[in-house]
Amino acid sequence: MIRAMDKWLGSYLAQKLRPRPLPADGPLHICLAVADHFEPWWAHPCEKQALARLATWEKNLPRLVDGLADCRGKPPQHDFFFPIEDYRPQVMDRLAALCDKGLGQVEVHLHHHGESSAELEDLLSFWAQTLYQNHGLLRKDPDTGQIAYGFIHGNWALDNSRPDGTWCGRNDEISILARTGCYADFTMPSAPDVTQTKTINAIYYATDDPARPKSHDTGVMAQVGRPPCGDLLLVQGVLGLNWRRRKWGIVPHIENSDLSADNQPNPVRAALWLNLAPCVKGAEHVRFIKLHCHGAPEQNARTILGHAMRHTLEHLLKCYNDGKKYKLAFMTCWEMVQTIHALEKGESLKW
């Protein structure tokens, strides 16, 4: 953990020296999305157990969000980044039906290693087409007409960022993602994993260097008045230190946007999320909170679909959605990125 902290602690301390006050002339707009590394086959269960994990979400996600609505009247959203190597047609149809209730979307998650660049490009293109054509998932980019997908890299190893080179193997992965229709990557933060970038709490564009790994370690920040640049947009969750939760009463806990049985959501964390949330440069009145989880395993599902998450959502609506000082919007990852691009163009939010 100490080895991983040296990658990002300096960036965190520098950010803490630049406090961001609330806007003086209107509400602070808060965009909240949840990106689930949704793996029913985690730890290699039998088919019956994996499908039971899916059934738990089908039953309890509508219950979790029942009666909750943001400033636009929209319920909390949950995006299922499904590992395409575990593809089963009936599972994708069931996830599509769950999302059709207005509760989220399905995006692409992938654990991989050893493919050539051409093989990886073909793999991503094939699965994007399969999800779109066979299951009505994903969407087409309104400007290019290409099937567009959000991406999370399995084992955090985006662009071959593990020091040992495992779980990826492709230094040109960012370029491949861009060519195959990835509209944004949502892998980070990965701390305390060694794949963590030095860039934190940011919305930025990475330019691929096929000769080296981890091209997304730094990039160009999204900014009002500047069109998208580089190869791929990265939307990070928050990363920092939680001094309200300490090991041995001394060492602060790492706040890394994770929702799990060991890292349960609560109002204290919610305040940290807001404080650390990235924004588009020049539009600091809008902050983007992207949380993540591994929601399929039973112990995590009990937390994310249970009292802790419901209580936190209710707290967010009570404290950060008064319409005057704050406005809260529950978003899918796709909608979040469309909001980012609108701000880059200088457009005003319609909520």
Salt bridges, closest charged atoms under 4 A:
ASP36 OD2 - HIS78 NE2 2.81
GLU39 OE2 - HIS109 NE2 3.27
GLU39 OE2 - HIS111 NE2 3.72
GLU39 OE2 - HIS294 NE2 3.99
GLU47 OE1 - ARG88 NH2 3.59
GLU58 OE1 - ARG94 NH2 2.58
ASP70 OD2 - ARG72 NH2 3.14
GLU85 OE2 - HIS111 ND1 2.53
ASP93 OD1 - HIS135 ND1 2.68
GLU107 OE2 - ARG139 NH2 2.73
GLU115 OE1 - HIS112 ND1 2.89
GLU121 OE1 - ARG179 NH2 2.91
ASP164 OD1 - ARG162 NE 3.16
ASP172 OD1 - ARG170 NE 3.35
GLU173 OE2 - HIS112 NE2 2.74
GLU173 OE1 - HIS153 NE2 3.23
ASP209 OD2 - ARG212 NE 3.33
ASP217 OD1 - LYS214 NZ 3.99
GLU255 OE1 - ARG269 NE 2.71
ASP258 OD1 - HIS292 NE2 3.79
GLU298 OE2 - ARG53 NE 3.05
GLU314 OE2 - ARG310 NE 2.90
GLU335 OE2 - ARG72 NH1 2.47
GLU335 OE1 - LYS74 NZ 2.73
GLU344 OE1 - HIS341 ND1 2.77
